[in-house]
Amino acid sequence: MVNKEIKEKKAGFNIIDLIIIIFIVLAAFGIIMRYNLADEIYFNAYGETFEIEFLVGDIQEASQDYIKKGEKFYINTESLELGTIEEILEIRNPAPGYVENWHGDIGKSELPGRIEIVGIMTCRGRTTKDGEVMINGLSFVATNQDFFVHTGKWEGSIRVMNVTKVN
């Protein structure tokens, strides 16, 4: 009789099985963290509401019809939404202009056929640790800053006159 030893295979873990299980657990953890982190980043980027007082200076009178309540301003280079016009405070017709005379003195003048518009837009953003306002998490906004914007029907430059956080 031949003595055969039958080796039974043990159902055990080896190092490769352990590595695979670790990778699966890490992948699941990464997916959970990614979605929670994405929500937190979205909240930080868009978590606060701001009112921006703006000035659209020296534009044609006919352009007044394209800058009205409810229109959205988009930053022209990336077409990122800057804000929505909430109110038009003032339309200066004719627009004031400043000219230099022969003596080098600057005087105020009027520009016929041109207007200035002062309004308020609301936008979403956040405040950094240094107190700076970031709209859309990307665009820094401050008083006296100029933006080249468009509404879809009009494009031009606006100047930020004031930034106020809305509670």
Secondary structure as GFF3:
##gff-version 3
##sequence-region A 1 167
A	DSSP	alpha_helix	15	46	.	.	.	ID=ss1
A	DSSP	beta_strand	48	60	.	.	.	ID=ss2
A	DSSP	three_ten_helix	61	66	.	.	.	ID=ss3
A	DSSP	beta_strand	72	75	.	.	.	ID=ss4
A	DSSP	beta_strand	80	92	.	.	.	ID=ss5
A	DSSP	beta_strand	95	100	.	.	.	ID=ss6
A	DSSP	beta_strand	106	111	.	.	.	ID=ss7
A	DSSP	beta_strand	114	127	.	.	.	ID=ss8
A	DSSP	beta_strand	133	135	.	.	.	ID=ss9
A	DSSP	beta_strand	139	141	.	.	.	ID=ss10
A	DSSP	beta_strand	146	150	.	.	.	ID=ss11
A	DSSP	beta_strand	155	166	.	.	.	ID=ss12
###
